[in-house]
Structures are given as C-alpha cells and as structure tokens.
C-alpha cells in the first residue's frame, strides 16, 4: 500500500512540475506576443506581434490572425512587400496598419550641415523613402503615404485566430483573465508546493529523530537487562 501511495505522490509531483512549466511558458510567450511591441528592447530585437482586426488584407492575412513583423531597414523594402506601420498622425498615439507596398518613392535631399570640428557648413545628401500602400482586399491605394520613420517592419508570417486572444488581453478584463489570473495561480501553486515541501522535510526529520530516540531507548533497555 505504501509503495502504491508513494508512486501516486511521485506521479502527482511530476504532473505538478509539468503544469507549472507550461503555465510559465504560456505567460512568457503570450505576454511577449501581446505587449512586446510596447517594450523598446523587445521591439528592437524583432519581437513585434500584432492582432489583425480588419479584413483589408484578406485572403492573404485573415481577420483575427496574429502576425509577426520583423525589423528591417526601409531601404531594403521592395514593391509587393507587406509592411506594418503607424498610421496615426499623432506622435503620442499608435494605430498600426498592415498593408502591401504598391509604390516606393525615393526622395533625395541636399542639406547644409555644420561639422562638429569646425563651423564650416558642408552639403550632405540625405535619402528618405515614402511608401504608397494598399490592402489586398481594397479597391484603391491608401489616401496618405507612409513615411519611412513610420514603418515598424516587414510582415513575416501569421497564426490564425490567436490575434483575437492578444487583442482581448489588451482590454482591462482580458488582461485580468489572461495574464493576472494565470500569474496568481502560478504564485499560489508555488507557495503551496513550497509549504508541502517544507512540511515533508520537517516530517522526515521528525521521523528520523523518533527512530533515533527509539533506538537509544532500545539500547538502554538492553544494557539494563545485561546488568
């Protein structure tokens, strides 16, 4: 009976560890996919994920998909590439749109610039880009061009339906249900596991002490009999 009970306890401990590992992985991956673009370090490393909430790119990218966008030098983009850009005219806001490049406008300017070592002005040639974009499902190109500094990156791939989850996680209720609640469950689980471990260790030490005392009593009784 004790052997069967020990096996059950060991099996439960294994499942508990697996559950905790999976929950941690879920929280890390889901948080990066949902909020990575808002964290400068992750965004610079290419951890940019966006939820597609409109059908302007169907059937290439379905509504509700989660897309991955890689950082890229705008000079490397070509006609036909799909890009994600900040469509907002307000620098303090972010409204991201993912459309295909329909035309690239290369703009070259010559500006007078002053060097650091001297006050002498020199002419420097600056090259910037503007992109005319269009959704695959739209009949006309977008009304405004995309400045190169507004480009977040180039579309790489997508996962269907996951965008619904990440978009929901950005709401107050969704953040609580999909991020806070799993995190609290993990913390409580860890506390319970630690408490059970400490109790087990304490019980094992108590059993050892009891065995030691019993052994000493047995030895004392044996000595008294011999006397």
Beta strands, then each sheet from edge to edge (+ up, - down):
strand 1: 48-51
strand 2: 66-70
strand 3: 82-86
strand 4: 96-114
strand 5: 121-134
strand 6: 146-147
strand 7: 151-159
sheet 1: 1+ 2- 7+ 3- 4+ 5- 6+
end
